[in-house]
Amino acid sequence: EPEVTQTPSHQVTQMGQEVILRCVPISNHLYFYWYRQILGQKVEFLVSFYNNEISEKSEIFDDQFSVERPDGSNFTLKIRSTKLEDSAMYFCASSVSGLENEQYFGPGTRLTVT
Amino acid sequence: AQSVAQPEDQVNVAEGNPLTVKCTYSVSGNPYLFWYVQYPNRGLQFLLKYITGDNLVKGSYGFEAEFNKSQTSFHLKKPSALVSDSALYFCAVSLTSGGYNKLIFGAGTRLAVHP
């Protein structure tokens, strides 16, 4: 069964450094998402992406964040200058369409900012 | 504001007994509702969804959920729990905006099934 994959599974970085989290969505899916979950808190929506552009973003997704689909398979989340509060589990998801279809999630990347 | 509530942090049930994991929502308009399950070190796995039609929806692994519009609830149920059902369960509502959707999640309920 096709699945969403994410790399790395765990990333440790120092405050102020740039990180890139990578995702490979399911191949025939057209809509892509990033969510995050700070330890002990809810899963929070960050951004949705369709047709090579951001379709919606949350207030968390400030100028330090960016997303890109650099080729036909990868979908990346970049944090330009990490802060301690960016430490969280980041989940990538994809769906066939943006309305009624369920989103399929990757296993997540645990980001630790020290 | 749109929100999802899961009033129980943890639900304990004996193997073979029925289980219920509660979820209520607050959204404007007609909601699309989802249940996901998370096992340790894994991503969220889709269980089932309610879009329209029959209020009782069936999903993976023998789970079902009942949509109740008047009570704004979407409780997850299973007639006979298994130890392997022990996991973290998330209820979510899909908000559509311009044809795209984002999921708003509840805080999650940890289900513990005891032998």
Interface residues (C-beta under 8 A of the other chain):
Chain A: V4 Q6 Y31 Y33 Y35 Q41 K42 V43 E44 F45 S48 Y50 S55 E56 S58 F91 A93 S95 G98 L99 E100 E102 Q103 Y104 F105 G106 P107 G108
Chain B: Y32 F34 Y36 N41 R42 G43 L44 Q45 F46 K49 I51 F90 A92 T96 S97 G98 G99 Y100 N101 K102 L103 I104 F105 G106 A107 G108
